[in-house]
């Protein structure tokens, strides 16, 4: 008698499939979200901004919440991963809705997503440890700020001894950097 473990069925969702599913949800949100009499808010805004060469879009957290609560919760709790997926989905949607483009502009530029929220702000001294690294709206006046620092989006590394080159390593957005390997792969 065979048990369920004898079959080669997939028992869980792999990471690439999950990220693809989340990216598809973000894409469908951008394409399908509408207010009232079928005015497609984000699709029209994205097309208008892209044609004006304004490579950003403002997305309301409440709109994501009304479209898919689970998606909004993931975005709020893990913004580093999900904002990157939202920006990738935005770039793909911009590619779809701005086709055909003029000659010489076949490649789609990266698009920044600005997230707005009407949530009640939290005083900065009232932030608890479970709110750190989450999207949280805070009140207050900024009295000091560090200067703008450039951060690479992709790097190329080279071994000191054998000069082996590993090109185009993507750097995740956020505060983390890239951990260089201790040994050469060759």
Order of alpha helices (4+ residues) and beta strands (2+ residues): alpha-alpha-beta-alpha-alpha-alpha-beta-beta-beta-beta-beta
